[in-house]
Amino acid sequence: GLCSTLQRAAQAEAGEFEWHDSTWAEVAVMKLPRLSGTRPTEDIMISFKGYNCTEQAGKGEFAAMENMTGERFPLLSPRRARGTVRTLEKANGLMAREKLFWVDGTAVFYGGEKIGEVADSEKQLISMGAYVLIFPDKKYYNTADGSFGEIENRVTVQAASWKQTYLTETEQDGEGQVYIQISSAGINEGFAKGDGVEISGCREDALNGIHVIQDIGEGWIKIIAAIEKDGSQEAALTIERKLPDMDFLTVAENRLWGCSSKNHEIYASKMGDFKNFYCFESLASDSYAATIANDGDFTGAITYLGYVLFFKENSVHKVYGSKPSNFQIVEGQLRGVEKGSSHSLQIVNEVLFYKANSGIMSFQGSMPYEVGAALGSGYEAAWAGTAENKYYISMKKDGISHLFVYDTAKGLWHREDSTEARYFAKGGNTLYYLDGNVIKTISGKDTDVIDWYAETTDFTYQTADSKFISRVSLRCEVESGATLEVWVDYDSRGAWRRLKSIGSGRKGMINVPLIPTRCDHFRLRFSGYGKCAIHDMTLFLATGSNERR
């Protein structure tokens, strides 16, 4: 056998054994086993996709990431720096008009100047023409003339008289309509012709209730009513212009629309007049109100493609028509806006996005479909904004905030960080938001160092055999002052090993050697700080038996 032959060879070398040709022949005919080596495999990845924490994640997607962006897709790169505008004491609201509009505690500011006072609470800010409407305070600010005031108005007088009259003192109107003129000092203050008001406290019952002011002057108003005779009283009389309490508001066709979960009603203001919700004269410009019969609270409102949409969690109410006489409200059963996520409603390139109970929805007028499956489930309390074809959404999961970005053109999600962003507001090409009490911009010139990382999904290569990864080659660029590191974790042990640290000023192909480790699967993590980009990656690996030691 081979062992005895080798033993005799050793003896011959020591002079204890004499070789003959037959011995060499014996060695020559010995058959040694053929050892077949593993064939190395190259896996080239030239497209780095976005975030996907689900089990259905594919090649090029990342199970975890921080401060990444898809702006340089298919490259892998960190996000841009953000900007800081100013710090407030207690941020209660933010809006972008020609200038920034914000609420700091009880103070209201426009363009950095204080313009008024409100209650200390979070606001719903609505833009309508030159006006900014502030709810739930029911106040307004006119950006054109600088006026700030109350939308509602209430006047109580201690004595009043009323008489039948005409629209003018000398002639009737075209239909011979008789009007009632109510007179008292100060009764006209804060009202205007055309206001819908509620009168109470009058001993003439026909004058109590809702009326529209047909004419107004110093110390008097005229309304339409039917009374038997003129009269007066010394008791107090109250005239009030009021708004219904509304949960969510939007503007469409020069009307302010709102809804009330408590009253199960939808409202629209008089055309061109956000102060009046109780003008009912059978005119095309009238106010409008309708009762909604189905159960559930309203969860959000928005104007989309010219239609007013009022969402509930499992339905949407769409308003058709152009005037009160032909307004129709049609209900559709679908996945609506999640309760507490009304601020997630945003329109990006004619497509409506919002947070539903089951995830992020894309809606184009008929039925929604989910675009946020890659994020997983369990998120709530969403706020969103839009800029440059992107949908930014900040949500909470298990008490932790996450700021995600969906690139609607590329169909990719990226996670930025744990910023709890509120009150997104777009002014020109700039997207503002509140980070706590700080007004920030999504893109800016902050000098904070951005730490980032991206962790791949499991590499299994769909085989049960063990794998040996021997080398990773990266084509990357690392700018001055930045660093890129490569880490590996075998078989989900959570024991990350740093393979290589690439310093600043490097560009081109970088080889990352590894100590071969037999494993079932592995993950890679790229991390660093500063401006970096990975163009492509090549993995060199081989397979062995399914036995691991």
SVG drawing of the C-alpha trace seen along z (x, -y; Angstrom):
<svg xmlns="http://www.w3.org/2000/svg" viewBox="-100 -108 123 113">
<polyline fill="none" stroke="black" stroke-width="0.4" points="0.0,0.0 0.9,-3.6 2.0,-3.7 4.4,-0.8 5.8,-2.2 6.5,-5.6 8.0,-3.8 10.5,-2.0 11.3,-5.3 12.3,-6.7 14.4,-3.7 16.2,-4.0 17.0,-7.6 18.5,-6.5 20.6,-3.7 18.5,-0.9 16.8,0.2 17.9,0.5 15.6,-0.7 14.9,1.3 13.1,0.3 10.1,2.4 9.8,0.2 9.6,-2.9 7.1,-1.2 5.0,-0.4 5.0,-4.1 4.2,-5.2 1.1,-3.0 -0.3,-4.2 -3.6,-6.1 -4.1,-9.1 -7.6,-10.5 -8.6,-13.5 -9.6,-16.5 -12.1,-18.9 -11.9,-22.4 -15.0,-24.7 -15.6,-26.9 -15.7,-30.6 -18.7,-32.6 -18.9,-36.3 -22.1,-38.2 -22.2,-41.7 -24.6,-44.2 -24.9,-47.4 -28.3,-48.7 -28.8,-49.6 -32.5,-49.8 -34.4,-51.1 -35.6,-50.1 -37.5,-46.9 -37.7,-45.3 -40.1,-42.5 -39.3,-38.9 -40.1,-39.5 -37.2,-41.9 -35.2,-41.3 -31.7,-41.6 -30.3,-45.1 -32.8,-46.1 -31.9,-47.0 -33.4,-45.6 -32.3,-48.6 -30.9,-52.0 -30.4,-55.5 -29.9,-58.8 -29.9,-57.3 -31.4,-58.6 -32.4,-57.5 -31.4,-60.8 -28.3,-59.2 -30.0,-55.9 -28.7,-53.3 -25.8,-54.5 -26.0,-54.0 -25.5,-57.3 -26.4,-59.3 -29.0,-62.1 -28.3,-65.8 -27.8,-68.2 -30.9,-69.9 -31.4,-73.5 -32.3,-75.4 -34.5,-78.5 -35.3,-79.4 -36.2,-78.1 -39.5,-78.8 -40.7,-78.6 -43.7,-76.3 -44.4,-75.5 -48.2,-75.1 -48.4,-75.5 -46.5,-76.2 -47.5,-77.3 -45.7,-78.6 -47.2,-81.5 -45.2,-84.3 -43.6,-84.3 -43.6,-81.8 -46.6,-81.8 -46.3,-80.2 -47.9,-80.0 -45.5,-80.1 -47.5,-79.5 -50.2,-82.1 -48.4,-84.4 -49.0,-84.4 -46.2,-85.4 -46.1,-86.2 -42.7,-86.8 -41.1,-87.1 -43.5,-89.8 -46.1,-89.2 -49.6,-89.8 -52.0,-88.5 -52.9,-86.3 -54.6,-82.9 -55.1,-80.2 -52.2,-78.0 -53.0,-74.8 -52.1,-73.0 -53.6,-74.6 -55.1,-73.7 -54.1,-76.4 -56.0,-76.8 -55.0,-79.0 -57.9,-80.6 -57.1,-83.4 -55.3,-86.2 -56.3,-84.8 -54.9,-82.3 -57.6,-80.8 -56.7,-79.6 -58.7,-76.7 -60.0,-75.8 -59.7,-79.5 -61.8,-80.6 -59.6,-83.6 -58.2,-84.9 -55.3,-86.9 -55.3,-88.9 -51.9,-88.7 -52.8,-91.6 -53.9,-94.3 -52.5,-92.9 -55.9,-92.6 -56.3,-90.0 -59.7,-89.2 -62.4,-86.8 -64.4,-84.9 -67.4,-84.7 -69.1,-87.8 -71.5,-88.3 -73.2,-91.5 -75.7,-91.9 -77.7,-95.2 -79.8,-96.2 -82.7,-97.7 -84.0,-97.4 -86.9,-98.4 -88.1,-96.9 -90.4,-98.1 -91.6,-97.0 -89.9,-98.8 -88.5,-98.5 -85.0,-97.9 -84.8,-101.7 -87.0,-104.3 -88.6,-105.4 -89.3,-102.3 -89.9,-98.6 -87.6,-96.1 -88.6,-94.4 -90.9,-91.9 -92.4,-94.3 -90.6,-92.6 -91.2,-94.0 -88.2,-94.0 -87.8,-94.4 -85.4,-97.0 -84.0,-96.3 -82.4,-99.3 -80.2,-99.7 -76.9,-101.4 -74.0,-99.2 -76.1,-96.5 -74.3,-96.6 -70.7,-96.3 -68.7,-93.5 -71.4,-92.5 -71.7,-93.0 -74.4,-92.9 -75.1,-89.3 -74.1,-87.8 -76.1,-84.9 -76.9,-85.6 -78.8,-84.1 -81.0,-86.4 -82.1,-85.5 -83.8,-87.1 -86.4,-89.0 -89.9,-89.1 -91.1,-89.0 -90.7,-85.3 -90.7,-85.8 -87.4,-87.7 -85.6,-84.9 -83.7,-82.3 -81.4,-82.4 -81.7,-85.4 -79.5,-87.0 -78.7,-90.6 -80.1,-92.3 -78.8,-95.8 -76.9,-97.4 -76.1,-100.8 -75.0,-102.6 -77.2,-101.4 -79.5,-99.2 -79.8,-96.0 -82.5,-94.8 -83.7,-91.2 -86.6,-89.4 -89.3,-88.3 -93.1,-88.5 -94.5,-90.4 -97.9,-91.8 -96.8,-95.1 -93.8,-97.2 -92.4,-96.9 -89.6,-97.4 -88.1,-96.0 -85.8,-96.9 -84.5,-93.4 -81.2,-92.3 -81.2,-91.1 -78.3,-89.1 -77.2,-88.8 -74.5,-86.3 -72.6,-85.1 -71.1,-81.7 -69.4,-78.8 -70.1,-75.2 -67.4,-73.3 -65.5,-71.4 -62.9,-68.6 -61.2,-68.9 -61.3,-71.6 -60.4,-72.2 -61.0,-74.8 -62.6,-74.1 -64.4,-76.3 -64.0,-79.4 -65.7,-77.8 -64.5,-76.6 -65.6,-73.0 -65.6,-71.2 -67.0,-68.2 -68.2,-67.3 -67.9,-63.8 -70.1,-64.9 -72.9,-66.1 -72.3,-63.7 -72.5,-66.6 -70.6,-68.2 -70.6,-71.9 -69.7,-74.5 -69.4,-78.2 -71.1,-80.8 -69.2,-81.2 -66.3,-83.5 -67.1,-84.1 -65.5,-81.8 -67.3,-83.7 -70.8,-82.5 -72.1,-79.0 -75.8,-79.9 -76.9,-81.7 -79.8,-79.8 -81.7,-81.9 -82.0,-79.4 -79.1,-81.1 -76.1,-79.5 -73.8,-81.2 -75.6,-79.9 -74.0,-78.0 -74.5,-74.2 -75.0,-71.5 -75.7,-67.8 -76.1,-65.0 -74.1,-61.8 -75.9,-58.7 -73.1,-56.1 -71.2,-55.4 -67.6,-56.3 -65.7,-59.5 -64.2,-61.6 -60.5,-61.2 -59.4,-63.8 -60.3,-66.1 -58.7,-67.3 -59.5,-68.7 -58.3,-66.4 -58.7,-66.9 -61.4,-69.5 -63.5,-67.3 -63.8,-67.6 -63.0,-64.3 -64.0,-63.6 -62.4,-60.4 -63.3,-58.0 -61.1,-54.9 -63.1,-52.7 -64.7,-55.0 -64.5,-58.3 -67.3,-60.8 -66.9,-62.6 -68.8,-65.8 -70.0,-66.3 -71.7,-69.4 -71.1,-73.1 -73.8,-74.7 -76.0,-73.8 -78.9,-72.8 -76.9,-70.1 -74.4,-69.1 -74.3,-65.3 -72.3,-63.4 -71.3,-59.9 -69.9,-57.3 -67.2,-54.8 -66.2,-51.9 -62.4,-51.7 -59.3,-51.9 -59.5,-55.4 -57.3,-57.6 -56.2,-56.2 -57.5,-58.1 -54.8,-60.5 -53.1,-60.6 -55.1,-63.4 -51.9,-65.3 -50.6,-62.4 -52.9,-63.5 -50.6,-64.9 -50.8,-65.2 -47.6,-64.3 -47.8,-64.7 -51.6,-64.4 -51.6,-61.3 -53.0,-61.4 -51.0,-59.6 -52.2,-59.0 -51.7,-56.7 -54.4,-54.1 -54.7,-51.5 -53.0,-48.9 -50.2,-51.1 -49.4,-53.9 -52.0,-54.3 -51.8,-55.7 -55.2,-57.0 -56.1,-58.3 -59.8,-58.8 -61.3,-55.3 -59.6,-52.7 -56.5,-53.0 -53.6,-50.6 -50.8,-50.1 -47.3,-51.5 -45.8,-51.2 -45.6,-47.4 -41.8,-47.6 -42.1,-49.6 -43.8,-46.8 -46.8,-47.5 -47.6,-49.0 -47.1,-52.7 -49.4,-55.5 -49.7,-59.3 -48.4,-60.2 -47.5,-63.7 -46.4,-64.1 -45.1,-66.7 -44.0,-66.7 -41.1,-68.1 -39.3,-67.2 -41.5,-64.2 -41.0,-62.8 -43.5,-62.0 -42.0,-62.5 -43.8,-60.9 -43.0,-60.9 -44.7,-58.1 -44.4,-56.5 -43.9,-52.8 -43.7,-51.5 -43.2,-55.1 -40.2,-55.7 -40.4,-58.1 -39.3,-57.3 -38.9,-59.7 -39.3,-57.9 -39.1,-59.2 -40.9,-57.7 -39.5,-58.6 -42.6,-58.4 -40.6,-58.4 -38.4,-55.5 -40.8,-53.7 -38.2,-53.4 -38.5,-54.0 -35.6,-55.2 -35.5,-55.8 -33.8,-59.0 -33.8,-59.0 -35.9,-59.2 -37.0,-62.8 -40.6,-63.5 -41.5,-65.9 -44.8,-67.9 -46.5,-70.6 -44.8,-70.1 -45.1,-73.3 -43.9,-73.9 -42.9,-77.4 -41.6,-77.6 -39.0,-74.8 -38.4,-74.6 -40.0,-72.1 -40.2,-73.3 -41.3,-71.3 -41.2,-71.4 -38.7,-69.3 -39.9,-69.8 -39.8,-73.6 -37.3,-74.2 -38.4,-75.2 -36.2,-73.1 -35.9,-72.6 -35.5,-69.2 -32.5,-70.5 -30.1,-73.2 -26.7,-74.1 -26.5,-72.6 -23.0,-71.6 -23.8,-68.6 -21.9,-65.5 -24.4,-62.9 -23.8,-59.4 -25.3,-56.8 -25.6,-53.1 -27.3,-50.6 -27.7,-46.9 -28.4,-44.4 -31.0,-41.6 -29.7,-38.0 -27.6,-36.6 -28.6,-33.0 -28.3,-32.4 -31.2,-30.0 -29.1,-27.0 -28.8,-24.9 -25.1,-24.4 -22.7,-26.4 -21.1,-29.5 -17.6,-31.0 -17.3,-34.6 -13.7,-35.4 -13.7,-39.0 -15.8,-42.0 -14.9,-44.5 -16.5,-48.0 -16.4,-50.7 -16.9,-53.8 -16.1,-57.4 -15.3,-58.8 -15.1,-62.6 -12.7,-64.6 -13.6,-64.4 -15.8,-61.3 -15.3,-57.6 -16.8,-54.4 -16.8,-51.1 -17.8,-47.6 -19.1,-45.1 -20.3,-41.5 -22.6,-39.3 -22.7,-35.5 -25.9,-33.5 -27.7,-36.3 -25.5,-36.1 -25.5,-39.9 -21.7,-39.8 -20.8,-42.4 -17.1,-42.3 -15.6,-45.3 -13.8,-44.2 -12.4,-47.5 -12.4,-51.2 -12.0,-53.4 -10.6,-56.9 -11.5,-60.1 -10.3,-61.1 -10.7,-57.6 -12.4,-56.9 -12.3,-53.7 -12.3,-49.9 -11.6,-48.9 -11.0,-45.3 -12.2,-44.2 -10.6,-40.8 -12.3,-38.5 -11.2,-35.5 -13.3,-32.7 -16.1,-31.6 -18.5,-28.8 -22.1,-30.0 -25.7,-29.5 -26.3,-33.1 -24.7,-36.5 -25.4,-40.2 -23.3,-43.2 -23.5,-46.6 -22.1,-49.8 -21.7,-52.7 -19.8,-55.9 -20.2,-59.7 -19.9,-62.5 -20.4,-62.3 -19.9,-58.9 -21.3,-56.8 -21.1,-53.2 -21.4,-52.6 -21.4,-48.8 -20.3,-45.8 -18.9,-42.4 -19.0,-39.4 -16.6,-36.5 -17.9,-33.4 -17.9,-29.6 -20.2,-26.9 -19.3,-23.8 -21.2,-21.0 -24.1,-21.8 -22.1,-20.9 -20.9,-23.8 -18.2,-23.7"/>
</svg>
